Amino acid sequence: MTIKITRKIKGYSVKQPGQDKAAPAPSTPADTQAEVIQMHEKLERPGALVGVTYKIKSPLFEHALYVTINDIVLNAGTAHESRRPFEIFINSKNMDHFQWIVALTRIMSAVFRKGGDVTFLVEELKAVFDPRGGYFKPGGIYMPSIVAELGLVIEQHLKSIGLIKDTELSPEQQALIAEKRSAYAAAQPAPATSDSEASNYPPGATMCHKCNTNAVVLMDGCATCLACGYSKCG
């Protein structure tokens, strides 16, 4: 018997003798993936979130800033459990900058709830410079603006929840830096009491353009950073 095919053939199967019912289709990775809840803007806020509050004390502000970042836990109790930032709040006694603080927190919270890769916020905030000039944090770390320090806080938080992988120095690199630091300190005369900013690095050290820390010294004819190990000589 001849059968005319009027539609496009998309697939076929050969029926074996005695096969009355089709076997259930095996689960595909797409089916498994569909069960995993991803971060998206329509995800409803639960009644309680896990949060951490960070303190920012800047010489540009009379009062400290308190930054609270609340996280939502997705797929709790499963192999796909993850913690993602959901909202951010900034509180301070100083009301001079209330408008831009509220605007900034609302925009960042919206970006968090949108999902996807939110780590780009770190570099965008850390690249903001104050026209009046920046300041040094304790330890000699340079902050070009209060917004840049806010970016540093968000970076620390994203590292703590695993969204940013912390590129720590290897034990060999740490040992080399400690050796170089000890050798440089031994070659220098005893420093006089200084009223400059508190720093864990030798007096006269210049700022490293890689980690923004006053830790670059001249050793063996080469500028070397005692904080991150960067060297112009490679």
C-alpha positions in Angstrom: 0.0 0.0 0.0 1.3 3.4 -1.0 1.1 6.2 1.5 1.6 9.8 0.5 3.7 11.9 2.9 2.4 15.5 3.0 4.4 16.8 6.0 8.1 17.1 6.7 9.7 14.1 8.4 11.2 15.2 11.7 12.1 11.8 13.1 11.3 8.1 13.0 11.4 4.9 15.1 11.3 1.2 14.4 8.6 -0.7 16.3 9.8 -4.0 17.5 7.5 -7.1 17.7 5.6 -7.2 21.0 6.3 -3.5 21.7 2.9 -2.1 22.5 3.8 0.9 24.7 6.5 3.4 24.0 9.2 3.5 26.6 9.3 6.8 28.6 11.8 9.2 27.3 14.9 9.5 29.4 15.4 12.7 31.3 17.6 15.2 29.5 19.9 17.8 31.0 17.4 20.5 30.1 14.8 18.8 32.3 17.2 18.7 35.2 18.2 22.2 34.6 14.5 23.3 34.7 14.3 22.3 38.3 17.1 24.7 39.3 15.9 28.1 40.4 17.9 30.9 38.9 18.1 34.5 40.1 15.6 36.8 38.1 13.7 40.0 38.7 10.3 38.3 39.2 11.6 36.2 42.1 9.5 37.2 45.2 11.3 38.4 48.3 11.1 35.9 51.2 10.1 37.1 54.6 13.6 36.8 56.0 17.0 37.3 54.3 20.6 36.6 55.4 22.5 39.9 55.7 25.9 41.3 56.7 26.6 44.9 57.7 30.0 46.6 56.9 31.3 49.9 58.3 33.0 52.5 56.2 34.9 55.3 58.0 36.2 57.9 55.7 37.9 61.2 56.4 35.6 62.7 53.7 32.6 62.0 56.0 32.1 63.2 59.5 30.0 60.1 60.4 30.6 56.5 59.4 28.6 54.7 56.7 27.0 51.4 57.4 26.4 49.2 54.4 24.0 46.2 54.7 23.9 43.6 52.0 21.1 41.0 52.2 21.4 37.7 50.4 18.8 35.2 49.2 19.6 31.5 49.3 18.5 29.7 46.1 17.8 25.9 45.9 18.4 25.5 49.6 19.3 21.9 50.7 20.2 20.8 47.2 23.4 20.3 45.3 22.6 23.6 43.4 22.4 25.7 46.6 23.8 29.2 46.1 23.7 32.5 47.8 23.1 35.7 45.8 22.9 39.3 46.8 19.3 40.6 46.8 19.3 44.1 48.2 21.7 46.7 49.7 21.1 49.6 52.1 23.4 52.4 53.3 22.7 54.2 56.6 24.5 57.1 58.2 23.9 60.1 60.5 25.2 62.3 57.7 22.2 63.4 55.6 24.2 65.7 53.2 24.4 63.0 50.5 21.0 61.3 51.2 19.7 61.6 47.7 22.5 60.0 45.8 22.9 57.3 48.5 19.2 56.3 48.1 19.4 56.4 44.3 22.6 54.3 44.3 21.2 51.6 46.6 18.0 51.3 44.6 19.9 50.9 41.3 22.3 48.3 42.8 19.4 46.4 44.4 17.6 46.3 41.0 20.8 45.0 39.4 21.1 42.3 42.1 17.5 41.1 41.5 17.9 41.2 37.8 20.3 38.2 38.1 23.2 37.2 35.9 26.8 38.4 36.4 26.6 41.3 39.0 30.3 41.4 39.6 30.8 44.2 37.1 29.5 46.6 39.7 32.7 46.2 41.6 35.0 47.6 38.9 32.5 50.3 38.0 32.3 51.7 41.5 36.1 51.3 42.2 36.8 53.4 39.1 34.9 56.5 40.5 37.3 59.3 41.5 36.6 62.2 43.8 37.6 65.6 42.2 38.7 66.7 45.7 41.1 63.8 45.9 41.1 60.5 47.6 42.4 59.2 50.9 44.3 56.3 52.5 42.7 53.6 54.5 44.6 52.1 57.5 47.4 49.9 56.1 48.2 52.3 53.3 45.5 51.3 50.8 44.5 54.2 48.6 40.8 54.9 48.0 40.1 57.4 45.2 36.6 58.1 46.5 33.9 57.0 49.0 32.1 55.3 46.1 35.3 53.3 45.4 35.4 52.1 49.0 31.8 51.1 48.6 32.9 49.0 45.6 35.6 47.5 47.8 33.0 46.5 50.3 30.8 44.8 47.7 33.9 43.0 46.3 34.6 41.6 49.8 31.0 40.5 50.2 30.9 38.8 46.8 34.1 37.0 47.6 32.7 35.8 50.9 29.6 34.2 49.1 31.7 32.7 46.3 30.7 34.9 43.3 34.2 36.3 43.0 37.1 34.0 43.3 39.9 35.4 45.5 43.2 35.2 43.8 45.3 34.6 46.8 49.1 34.5 46.6 50.7 31.0 46.6 52.7 30.0 49.7 55.8 30.4 47.7 54.9 34.0 46.7 54.0 34.8 50.3 57.4 33.4 51.5 59.2 35.4 48.8 57.5 38.7 49.7 58.2 38.1 53.4 61.8 37.4 52.6 62.1 40.6 50.5 60.4 42.7 53.2 62.7 41.4 55.9 65.8 42.1 53.7 64.6 45.6 52.9 63.8 46.4 56.6 67.2 45.1 57.7 69.0 47.4 55.2 67.2 50.5 56.4 68.1 52.6 59.4 65.7 52.6 62.4 62.8 54.9 61.3 62.0 57.9 63.3 58.6 58.5 64.8 56.3 59.7 62.1 52.9 61.3 62.2 51.9 60.1 58.7 49.1 57.7 58.1 49.3 54.3 59.7 51.0 51.8 57.5 52.4 48.3 57.8 55.0 49.0 55.1 58.3 50.8 55.2 58.4 54.6 55.3 58.9 56.1 51.8 57.1 53.3 50.0 55.1 54.4 47.0 51.7 53.4 45.8 51.3 50.2 43.7 49.2 50.7 40.6 48.0 47.1 40.8 46.7 46.9 44.4 46.6 50.7 45.3 48.7 50.1 48.4 51.7 52.2 49.6 54.0 49.2 49.5 56.4 49.7 46.5 60.1 49.8 47.4 63.2 49.7 45.3 65.0 46.4 45.8 67.9 45.2 43.7 67.3 48.0 41.2 63.7 47.0 40.7 60.4 48.5 42.0 58.7 45.7 44.0 55.4 45.7 45.8 55.5 44.2 49.3 51.7 43.7 49.4 50.8 41.9 46.2 54.3 41.0 44.8 54.0 43.0 41.6 57.4 43.9 40.1 58.3 45.9 37.1 61.0 43.5 36.4 58.6 40.6 36.2 
